[in-house]
Amino acid sequence: MTDPLWISLVKAVAVFAFTLTLVPLLVLAERRISAWMQYRVGPNRVGPFGSMQPLADLVKMLFKEELRPAGVPAFLFGAAPAIAAICSLFMMAVVPLGGTLLFGGHSTRMVVADVDVGVLAVLATSSLGVYGITLGGWASNSKYSLLGGLRSSAQMISYELTMGLSLLSVLVLVRHGDAGLFGSLSLSDIVASQATSGIWNVVKCPLGFLLFTTAAFAETNRLPFDLPEAEPELVGGYHTEYSAMKFGLFFLGEYAAMVAGSAVVVCLFLGGWHLPFVTGAEAVGVPGALLQVGVFVAKLLVFLFFFIHVRWTLPRFRYDQLMDLGWKVMLPLALVNLLVTGGLVAAGVF
């Protein structure tokens, strides 16, 4: 049953507001956690315990003078950060924050766009996001920015293969419907399958979880895969020439991609909104829906903490190490993982 327009709008606004609220909190958390790991104070000037620092950064970027190098194509230079931010935010539209909500005699799934090809939407959107980085690097008319954009493109191609193969190993584990059919490209079906079986995919396919998580780090250009920025080599990479709110949009895109990537990992491998012995795949009322959303957000925050912790723990790869890891290690492992998972499913183990 299709939702009325007003329900779809409410869900879209709620998810959009949730993501945009989480991004500044994530920025503050990263500064606090990095300070804790490095035994220093961290933000402590703006607001109680530095809590207003993200707001101060936003105000600074809003009123800062915007500089644009001479000879750059103005439209592409301005469109690049917008593409990077929009693609990251769009990924959250297909992520289910809960199961089916029963309210006022109407049932609705707690996802903005409950499409049957949600997995393909995630892959397509994450791939489109690299166009923003590549266009920004090329349109900046700077050799450092261009190299950063080229690195991002090569990195995306290398790790997108591993990500896709890891996803295939999840799809063969999905059962849906009374007939016990295999495979579904809907993130809601993938979560419901884990809730029905009571076993998360990270237990069934731990290697796939490791490979997908590593590829997600590479897709978001986070350490140790931040070669497109690489300050010691490329000054700042693709956003070297950006300032004011255009730089802020790149900043927003990076952290929104962290949120979206973590949310996808939670859905694919960590059971989404499912908590063993507490939540199931059946439709629920408002209290049950709040519990499911709370479970999902708790898992999301734990994984985001892992994102931050890795950034301030591991050193950056050299570029040859990055390529070797993607093509010589992760891609063969992803093929082996898919064959082993498919064999176990065919043998009736799962």
N, C-alpha and C positions, 0 to 999 in steps of 0.2 A: 504493500500500500504506500502510495506516494504521500509524502508529508505536505501539508499546506505551505504556502509560500512564507507565511509569517514564522512558522516553526523553523524552516530552513534558514531564514534570516537571523533568527535568535541564535541558532546553533553556530552560524558563521561568525556572528559578532562575538559570541562567548569564546570560541576557540581563538579568534584573532586577538581578543583582549587578553586571554590567558597567555598566549605566546609573547605578546608585547610587554606584558607585565613580568614574565619570567626572565626576559633578556636582561633588563637592568639589574634584577636581583642576581642573575648569574654573573654579571660583570663584577658586582660587589663581592659575591662569594669567591670568585676567582682571585681577586686582590687580597681578600682576607686569608684564603687558604694558602696562597703562595707566600704571604707574609709569615703565616704560622709554620710552613715547611722550611722557610729560610731564616727563622728566628729573628724576625724584625716586626715592626709595629703595624705597618699597613695603613690604609686610610683612617685618619683620626682627626681631621680638621673640620670637615663640613658635616654638620648635624651630629647627633649623639653617636659616638663610636664610628664616625665616618659614614653613617648610613645614608646621607644625602649626596654622596659623591657621584653616583650615576646621574642624578638630576643636575648637579653642577657641570658635569661633562656635557650633558645635552644642551644646557643653556650656552655653554662656551661654543659649541659647534653651530648653534643657531645664529649667534651674533658674530662669529668669526668671519673675517673677510675671505671671500672665495677667490682663489687664484687659478687662472687657466693658462697653460703654456701657449706660446704663440704657434700658430700653424696647425692646431689640432682640429679635427672635425667635431664641431660643437655638439651635434646631435648624438653621435656615438659616444663621445666623451661623457655626456650627461646620462645617456641611457644605460651605460654599463653598470654603474652601481645600483640602479633601479632594478635591472634584470637579476642581479645577484640577490637582492633583498626579496623581491617578489617570488622568485622560484623557491627560496627557502621557506617562506611563509605558506606558499601553496601546498607544500608537502603535508602540512598538518591537516589539510582538508579531508584527507582520506584515512587518517589515523583514528580508530575508534577509542574513545576515552572510557567507554563502558559498554554494556550489552544493550538489551532492549528495555526501554523505559515505558511503563504503563502509567498514564496520567490522564484523568478526565475521560476515560473510555477510549482513549487513543493510544496506540503504541508507536513508538519511534525509536530508531537506533541512535545511540549517542555518538554519531559521527556526522560531519557536515555533508560529505558526499559518499554515500554507501554504494560505491561502484563495484562491479564484478571484476574489474581489472585494476584494483587498487595497487597491487604490487608493480604492475607495469607503469602506473602513474607515478609511483615513487621513483622508479628507475629513470623514467623519461624526464621528470622534473629535476632530479639531481644531476642528470647529464646536461640539461639546458642551463643549469646554474653556472657551468664552466664558461659559457659564452659571455657572461657578464665579466668574468675575470679576464678572458682572452681579449675581448673588445676593449676593456679598460687598459690593458697592457699595450695593445696596438695603437689605440687612439691617443695615448698620452704623448706620443712622439718622443719617447725616451728609450734608450737601449736597455736600461735596467728594467723598466716596466715591460718592455717587449719580451725580454728573457723570462720574466716572471710569468707572463701569460702563456708563453710556449711551454714552460715547465708544467704549468697547471694542466694544459691540454694533454701532454704526454702522460702525466700522472693519472689523469682521469681515465684515459684509454687503458692503461696498464692495470689499474685496480678495479675498473668496472667489470672486467671479465671474471675476476675472482668473486666479486659481489654477486653477479648474476648466477654463477654456478653454485654458490652457497645458498642462494634463494631457491634454486631448483631442488636442492636436497631437502629444504623445508616443505616445498610443495608436494613432494611424493609422500610426506608423512601425514598430510592432511586428509582426514576422512570427514565427509559431510553427507547429510541426508540419511534416510532410513535404509537406503540400498547400500550404504557403506562405500560410496564412490570415493575415489582418490583424486586429490588435486583440486585446488581452488586458488584463484588469483585475488580473492577478496581478503583483506586484512581481518575483517570481522569473522569470516569463516575460519581463518587460521587460529584466531584466539579462541573461538568457540570450540574448535577441535581439541585444543589443549585443555580447555575447561571440562569438556565431556570426558576425555580420557583420564584427566587428573595428573597427567605427566607432561611437563613442559618440554619443548623441543631442545632446550639446552642439555637436558639429560639424555635424550635420544641421539642428538647430533652435536656433541661438544666441539668437535673440530670445525664444523660449519659455523658455530657461534664464534669461535676464535677468529676464523678467516673473515667472516662478515664484519666483525667488530674492527679488525685491523683495516679492512677496506673502507669502513665508514670513517675512520680517522684520516685516511688518505683523501677521501672525497671532500672532507671539510677543511683540508689544508691545515690541520692542527699538528703540533709537535707529536712525534718526531718526523712528521711528513710535511712541514711547512716550507718546503723548498721554493714555492712560488714567491714567498716573501724574503726569507733568508737575509736578514739585515747585514750580516758581515760581508756578504757577497754582492747583493743587489740593492742595498740601501733600504728598500722597503718593498721591492718587487712591483707588482702590478698597481699598487696604490701609492707609489712614490709621489706622483704629481697631483694627488687629490688632496683637498682640504675642505674645511667646513662641513656642511651636511652631506656632500657627496662622499667624503671619507666616512661620515657617520653611517651612511647607507651600507657601505662595505662592511663596516663594523657590525651593524645590525644583521646583515646577511650571514656573517660568520657565526654569530651566536645563535641566530634562528636555525641555521643548519645543524648546529650542535643539538638543539632541542629536538628538531625533527628527526635527525639521525638516531638519537637516543630513543625517541618514541617508537620508531620503526623496529629497533632492536628489541625493545620491550615487547612489542606485539608478536614478532616473529619467533623469539626464543624464550622469553621470560613469562609467557602466559598472559601478557596484557593486563587486563583488569581482574584476572582470575587469581584468587588466593585459596590454596588447598583447604578443604573442610569448612570454608567460610562463604565463598561466592561460587556460583555455578553458571551454566549457560542459559538458564531459564530467564524469562522476563521478570522484571522486578518493579516495585513501586519507588517512590522518591527516596525513602531511607536506604533501600538497597542500591539505588543508583548512586547516591552520595558515597556509599561504602566502596562501590566499584571504582568510581572516579578517584577516591582517596587512595585506594590500593595502586591504581595506575600511576598517580602522581608520585607516590612514595617510591615506586620502582624507578620512575623517571629521574627523580632527584638523586637516588643512589648511583645511577649510571652516569649522570652529569658530574657528580663528584669524582667518579672514576676518570672521566674525560679530563677534568682539571688536574687531578693527581698525576696522570701520565704526562701532561704537558710540563709540569715542574719537576719531573723525575728523570725522564729519558733525554739524552742529547739528540740533536738533529742528525739524521742520516746524511752521508755524502750522496750526491746525485747518482753515482754509479751503484752505490749500495741500494738506493731506493729502487732503481730499475731491476737490479739482480733479484731483490726480494720479491718484486711483483711477478716477474716472468719465470724465474728459475726455481722459486720456492713455493709461493702461494698458489700460482696457477696449477702446477702439477698436484699439489695437495688438494686443491678444490676438485679436480677431476677424480682423484682417488676417493675423496669424501663422497662425491655423488655416486660413484660406482658401488661403494660399500653400503651406503644408505639404501640405494635401490635394491641391492642384493638382499639386505636384511628385510626390507618390505616384501620382496618377492617370496622370501622364505617363510614369511608369516611371523617374524619376530616382533614387528611393530603392527 
